[in-house]
Structures are given as structure tokens and as C-alpha cells.
């Protein structure tokens, strides 16, 4: 079971793909977008990757506001999710991105601290 992770932006879409067990994910590529309102080529590239790697689930970053409200970027992510689900038939899970950078930095820092203590 491979999972695709997407980070949807106005100019790019970051793509990550999991290993076959779905345990870890690695960056795969960044899709450059010509226009925020034009999705045809972006969706076609995502479909191509899904076919090539046998993706069974898509996780899409959901940029909610810190106060838990849904702003303009989160609404755009919801619309993008609908497009992907319609084109691929796959489930697209929205993943709250709040504090993901902080959590990632803490994990990295904790790994360094453990390594230094050895």
C-alpha cells in the first residue's frame, strides 16, 4: 500500500510517496503550476504518479488557521481534494498542517540529542 502526500500551493504542488508498507515517505517531486486556476496539467501529473506507483490513498496538507478556522488556503485545499477524488476515485484525507514544522524540528532536535548522548 503506497500513500501519496501532497502539499498544495498557488505556484507548486509538493509530492511525497511512501514506501510499500506505508511507514515512511520521501519527497518525490515538485509540480510547477502555470496558474492557480488551471489544474488540468497538475491533476494529469498526479494521476500519472498514482498509476506508476500503485497509490491507494492520498493525504493532502490542510492549512487551517492557528485558531482552528478555515481560511482561503484551506478552502482551496478542499476544492483541490474534490478534483483529485473525482479524477482518480481515490480517497483524499485532509491532514491538519498546523505546527507540523515545529513538530518536525522537535523530532529532529530530539534525534540529535539522543545521538550526542551515546
N, C-alpha and C positions, 0 to 999 in steps of 0.2 A: 504494500500500500504506500504509494508516494503522495505527498502533500505538496501543494504549491502555495507559497506565501507571496502576497502582493502588497506593495506599498504604492498606493495610487496618488499621483501628484498632477499638477496642472501641466507640467512640461515633460515629466518622465513617469514611468511605472517600474519600480524595482521588483525583480522576480527572484525568489529563492525556491529551491527544490529540496525536499527531504531525501534521506536515504531510503532504501526499500522497506525498512522496518518502521519508518516514520518517527525515528528517535531524534535525529539531528537534521538541521537544514543548513545549506550552504548557499551563498549568493550565486545566482546563475547569470543574470544579465540585467541591463537597464534598457528598457524600451524608450526610445526618444519619441516624443509626440510633437507633431507639427502644429496642432491647435487643440486647445482644451475641449472644444465642442465636437471634434471629429474623432470618433472611436473605431471606425471600421478597421484600419490597419492594426491598431493596438489589439483589438479583440481577435483579429485573424492570427497575430503572432502568439497570443495566449493559447488559442485553440491548437496551433501547431505544436507548441510545447506540451500541452496536455496529451495530445496524441503520441508524440515521440516518447514521453516518459511514463505513460500509463497513469496519469494523475487521477486520483479518485476523490480528492477533496481539495477545496481552495479556501485559504484563510486570507482575509483582506483586512489590512490595518484600518481601524476605525478611530479617527482623530477627534474624540469628544473633547469638549472644554473641561478645564480642571474642576469647574463647579457641576459637572455631570450633565450639562446641557448639550444639545446637538446644534452645532453651528453650520456655517456654509460648507466647510470642507467635509464634515461628517455626512451632510446631506448628499454631497457629490459622491461620496463613497457608497452610500446606499443605492444611488442610481446606477453607479458602475456595477455593483453587485447584481442588480436586476438584469443588466445587459449580459453579464457573464453567465448567469443561471439560464437565461433564455437561449443563449447561443450554444451552451455546452451541455445543458441538462444536469450539471453537477451542482451539489450544494456548495454555497459560499457562506462561510462563517465570518461574521464581523468580530474582530479582536480589538478590544479597547487598547489604545496605544498610550494612554496617559501613564507617565512615569516609566515608560519602558526603557528610556535612555538611562535614567537613574538606576533602575534595577540591573541593567546590563553593566553599568560601570561598577556597581557594588559587587556583582558576581566576579567581574574581572579583578577587582581590588582584593577580594577575599581569596581568590585563587593565588594571587601573588603573595599574600601574607602567609598562606599555608606553605607555599613553596619556599619562602625565605626562612620559615621556622624549621625546615627539615635539616 
